[in-house]
């Protein structure tokens, strides 16, 4: 299981060498609004649901902070389309 690290507007996991192997970024675009703009999962981890985990964790962080989100990353857009129960943070 991956250990995720939290930074402002970024959640990621790294390997033992310190290389990022999974990441989602959501920079603030204006007060109270972030842009879910990037997801990355190393090819060695693909197909394990890691990207989905990242989006769900980011969702909870955004909600906990009282922010709203827009999504420009194609994976995130598709994820929210499949998970309607999480769309309360989205600005449409």
PLY file of the C-alpha trace (Angstrom):
ply
format ascii 1.0
element vertex 92
property float x
property float y
property float z
element edge 91
property int vertex1
property int vertex2
end_header
0.00 0.00 0.00
1.26 3.43 -0.90
1.99 6.05 1.72
0.66 9.37 0.53
2.28 12.67 1.40
0.28 15.86 1.62
1.52 19.27 0.57
-0.50 22.35 -0.14
-2.54 21.56 -3.26
-0.62 18.32 -3.92
-0.84 14.70 -2.82
1.84 12.24 -3.87
3.66 9.00 -3.16
7.32 8.31 -3.80
9.43 5.18 -3.97
12.42 4.32 -1.79
14.67 6.37 -4.09
12.51 9.47 -3.61
11.06 9.40 -7.12
7.42 10.41 -7.42
5.37 7.38 -8.45
1.86 8.79 -8.03
0.60 12.36 -7.82
-2.38 14.66 -8.08
-2.13 18.44 -8.11
-4.86 20.99 -7.54
-3.48 24.55 -7.46
-5.63 27.39 -6.25
-6.95 29.43 -9.18
-8.81 31.97 -7.08
-9.86 32.31 -3.48
-11.64 29.11 -2.46
-11.34 27.43 -5.86
-8.76 24.86 -6.95
-8.11 23.25 -10.31
-7.70 19.47 -10.36
-5.26 19.76 -13.24
-2.90 16.79 -13.13
-2.74 13.14 -12.15
0.22 10.84 -12.63
0.68 7.15 -11.85
3.92 5.36 -12.70
3.49 2.61 -15.27
4.52 0.01 -12.66
1.39 0.88 -10.63
-1.19 1.28 -13.38
-4.34 -0.82 -13.25
-4.40 -0.90 -9.45
-6.85 1.94 -8.85
-4.16 4.36 -7.65
-5.38 7.29 -9.76
-8.90 6.78 -8.45
-7.58 6.75 -4.87
-5.73 10.00 -5.52
-8.82 11.75 -6.83
-10.93 10.54 -3.91
-8.32 11.65 -1.37
-8.05 15.03 -3.10
-11.84 15.34 -3.03
-11.85 14.85 0.75
-9.02 17.37 1.21
-10.77 19.97 -0.92
-14.04 19.45 0.92
-12.33 19.54 4.34
-10.75 22.87 3.43
-14.13 24.25 2.39
-12.99 24.80 -1.19
-14.65 24.17 -4.53
-12.98 22.70 -7.59
-12.85 22.79 -11.33
-11.35 19.88 -13.23
-9.15 20.21 -16.31
-7.34 16.85 -16.09
-9.08 14.40 -18.43
-8.80 11.52 -15.93
-10.37 13.62 -13.17
-13.19 14.77 -15.47
-13.97 11.14 -16.31
-13.69 10.10 -12.65
-16.24 12.68 -11.51
-18.58 11.63 -14.34
-18.49 8.08 -12.94
-18.77 9.15 -9.27
-21.75 11.47 -9.11
-21.84 11.30 -5.30
-18.61 13.35 -5.18
-19.69 16.17 -7.47
-20.72 18.49 -4.64
-17.29 20.15 -4.73
-17.36 20.79 -8.47
-18.11 24.13 -10.06
-19.88 23.35 -13.30
0 1
1 2
2 3
3 4
4 5
5 6
6 7
7 8
8 9
9 10
10 11
11 12
12 13
13 14
14 15
15 16
16 17
17 18
18 19
19 20
20 21
21 22
22 23
23 24
24 25
25 26
26 27
27 28
28 29
29 30
30 31
31 32
32 33
33 34
34 35
35 36
36 37
37 38
38 39
39 40
40 41
41 42
42 43
43 44
44 45
45 46
46 47
47 48
48 49
49 50
50 51
51 52
52 53
53 54
54 55
55 56
56 57
57 58
58 59
59 60
60 61
61 62
62 63
63 64
64 65
65 66
66 67
67 68
68 69
69 70
70 71
71 72
72 73
73 74
74 75
75 76
76 77
77 78
78 79
79 80
80 81
81 82
82 83
83 84
84 85
85 86
86 87
87 88
88 89
89 90
90 91
